[in-house]
């Protein structure tokens, strides 16, 4: 896998707290950041799917087991 640099501007205070957190927990800053961002992106997409499902079903509750099962087209 090829690595690249991603630059993001943050406050000095945040950068210091982030470095201190990673150091205190023996985390590599880059790997921790990458994993955390991937999880946030997954949560975001799950939230969008939930919003779409809830907008289609006015009123009553939707069982999450049926709402998040793969569609039949994808099960092949």
N, C-alpha and C positions, 0 to 999 in steps of 0.2 A: 504494500500500500504506500502510495506517495503522500507525503505530508505537505501542507501549505500553511501559511500564516494568515490568521484572521485577526484584524485589528478592530477594536471597539473602544470608543472613548468613554471612560467612566471617571467619576470623581477620584481624587487622590485618596480620600478617606475610604471609599469603597475598595479601591485597589489594595490598599494596605490591609484592610480587614480580610479581604479575600485571600491574600497571600498568607496572612497569619492563620486563618482557618485551615488552609491546605497544609501548612507546615505543622500545626498542632495535631492534625489528624493523619499525618504522614501520607498525604495525597500529592500526586504529581498534578500540578496546576492544569496543564494541557489536557491530560486524560480525564481528569475530574470534570473540567469544563465541557469537554466533548460529550461525555456521558450524560451530564446534567441537561445539556441543551437537547440531546436526542430524546430524553425522557419528557421534557417539556413539550417538544414538537409532537410526540405521540399522544400526550394528554390533550393537546390542542385539537388534534384530528379526531380523537375520541369524543371530545366535547362538541365538535361540529356535527358529528354523526348523531349524537344524542339530541341536539337541537333540531335536526331535520326530522328525527323520529317523533319527537314531542310535538312539533308543529303539524304533523300529519294526523295526530290522534288527539282530537279535542276531548277534554274531560278526563276520563278514567285513566288509571295507571296502566303502564305497559310492562309486561314481564321482561326483565332484562335478558333472560335466557333466549327468548324468541327474537327480541329486537336486535341482538348482536350476533346471531348466528350467521354464517356466510350464506349468501344467496345461492340458490340452486345452480345458477349458471356457473359459479366459481368452483363448485364441489367436484367437478369432473376429474 
